[in-house]
Amino acid sequence: MSQELKGILFTAGKSEVEAVKEYLLSQLKVLQKNGDIALDQDKNLTGLLLELCVYQLFQQAGLNIYEGRTGQEDFLIIAEENDEFKV
């Protein structure tokens, strides 16, 4: 592991494997949602990458999409009165 990554994890207060894993996955989500990193080709998407792709598609369609509860759902789509979405 690089010293730079060790420093980031130390600064974030992450030292246990599960905490590091959750932290890194959450940061990957942020980077992808901000357009800083790209997803793979559609045929290769599974798990987290598929989740991010679906999230992005719903967001582009103009739906109100929110983070789901940990361990319950990946995300929520909540309809608002007078909602319109792009097809």
Secondary structure per residue as TSV (DSSP state, phi and psi in degrees):
chain	resnum	aa	ss	phi	psi
A	1	M	-	360.0	139.9
A	2	S	-	-72.5	153.3
A	3	Q	H	-62.9	-36.2
A	4	E	H	-61.1	-45.9
A	5	L	H	-66.2	-39.9
A	6	K	H	-57.9	-42.3
A	7	G	H	-63.4	-41.8
A	8	I	H	-62.7	-46.1
A	9	L	H	-64.7	-39.0
A	10	F	H	-63.2	-46.0
A	11	T	H	-61.4	-37.7
A	12	A	T	-78.9	-5.5
A	13	G	T	72.9	30.5
A	14	K	-	-109.0	119.0
A	15	S	-	-134.0	-14.2
A	16	E	S	-93.0	146.2
A	17	V	H	-53.9	-50.4
A	18	E	H	-64.6	-39.7
A	19	A	H	-64.7	-40.7
A	20	V	H	-64.1	-45.3
A	21	K	H	-59.5	-49.7
A	22	E	H	-61.6	-41.9
A	23	Y	H	-63.7	-47.1
A	24	L	H	-64.9	-41.2
A	25	L	H	-63.3	-40.9
A	26	S	H	-65.0	-37.4
A	27	Q	H	-70.0	-36.2
A	28	L	H	-62.3	-40.3
A	29	K	H	-60.5	-45.5
A	30	V	H	-62.2	-46.3
A	31	L	H	-61.0	-40.8
A	32	Q	H	-69.6	-44.2
A	33	K	H	-63.9	-31.2
A	34	N	T	-81.8	-5.5
A	35	G	T	82.1	12.4
A	36	D	S	-77.4	-28.3
A	37	I	S	-132.2	151.7
A	38	A	-	-103.0	158.9
A	39	L	-	-84.4	166.1
A	40	D	-	-77.1	-179.5
A	41	Q	-	-63.6	147.7
A	42	D	G	-51.3	-40.1
A	43	K	G	-65.2	-17.0
A	44	N	G	-100.8	0.5
A	45	L	-	-83.1	126.9
A	46	T	-	-145.7	167.0
A	47	G	H	53.0	-129.7
A	48	L	H	-59.4	-41.3
A	49	L	H	-63.2	-40.2
A	50	L	H	-65.2	-42.3
A	51	E	H	-57.7	-45.8
A	52	L	H	-64.4	-38.4
A	53	C	H	-64.4	-47.1
A	54	V	H	-62.9	-43.1
A	55	Y	H	-55.4	-47.7
A	56	Q	H	-63.5	-41.8
A	57	L	H	-63.3	-44.7
A	58	F	H	-63.6	-39.7
A	59	Q	H	-64.6	-43.4
A	60	Q	H	-64.9	-28.0
A	61	A	T	-76.8	-5.1
A	62	G	T	87.7	15.1
A	63	L	-	-80.8	152.0
A	64	N	-	-81.7	104.7
A	65	I	E	-118.4	134.0
A	66	Y	E	-131.2	156.3
A	67	E	E	-61.8	138.2
A	68	G	-	-84.1	177.9
A	69	R	-	-77.9	137.0
A	70	T	T	-56.2	127.4
A	71	G	T	78.3	-0.8
A	72	Q	T	-111.6	-56.8
A	73	E	-	-148.2	154.3
A	74	D	S	-72.7	-42.9
A	75	F	E	-158.4	167.5
A	76	L	E	-123.1	143.3
A	77	I	E	-115.1	118.3
A	78	I	-	-114.9	118.7
A	79	A	-	-78.1	135.5
A	80	E	-	-108.9	152.7
A	81	E	T	-60.3	139.2
A	82	N	T	70.7	16.9
A	83	D	-	-65.4	139.9
A	84	E	-	-130.9	143.3
A	85	F	-	-130.4	158.1
A	86	K	-	-84.3	137.9
A	87	V	-	-103.3	360.0
